[in-house]
Amino acid sequence: MKILVFVVVLALLFLPGVLALSEKEKAIQEKLAQISQQEKGENEGFDFTGSLILFGGLFVCVLIGFLIVKRRKKNLRRAFGGAQGSTSGMKEANEVANQEEQIMNYIKGARGAGMDDVDIRANLESAGWKGEKVDEGFRRA
C-alpha cells in the first residue's frame, strides 16, 4: 500500500509538468502549422519568374520569325531588280516562264502532228519568237 501511495504522490507531482510540456508541444505544433500554411499561401500565388521566362522566350521566337520573313523579302527584292519595281520584276519572270511554256507546248503539238523540227523552228521565228527562246523550247520539249 505504501508503494501505491508513493506512486500516486509521484504522479501528482509530475503530472502538472507533463501536462505543461504537452501544452508547449501543442503550441509549437500550432506555430509550425501556421508557418506551413503561410508558405503554401505564398507558393500558390502568381509566379512572376516563370511567366517572365515564358513571355521572354515567346518574344524572342516572334522576333526571330520577323527577322527571317524580312530577310526573305529582301532577298526576293534583290532577285527581281531591287526594292522598287519588285512586283514588275516578278511579272516579267512570270511572263518569261509563260512564253517558254507556250513555245514548248507548240513544239510538242507540232511534233505530235508529224512536223519536223526545221519547219517548227521556221514557224516560230516567223511568228516573232526569238532564236534563244526557240532553242530553249526545243531543249525542254
Residue pairs with C-beta under 8 A, 6 or more apart in sequence:
76 86
76 90
77 83
77 86
79 89
80 86
80 89
80 90
80 92
80 93
81 88
81 89
99 129
99 133
100 133
100 136
100 137
100 140
103 124
103 129
103 133
103 134
103 136
103 137
103 141
104 137
104 140
104 141
106 120
106 124
106 137
107 120
107 124
107 137
107 138
107 141
108 141
110 119
110 120
110 123
111 117
111 120
111 141
117 138
121 134
121 138
124 134
124 137
125 131
125 134
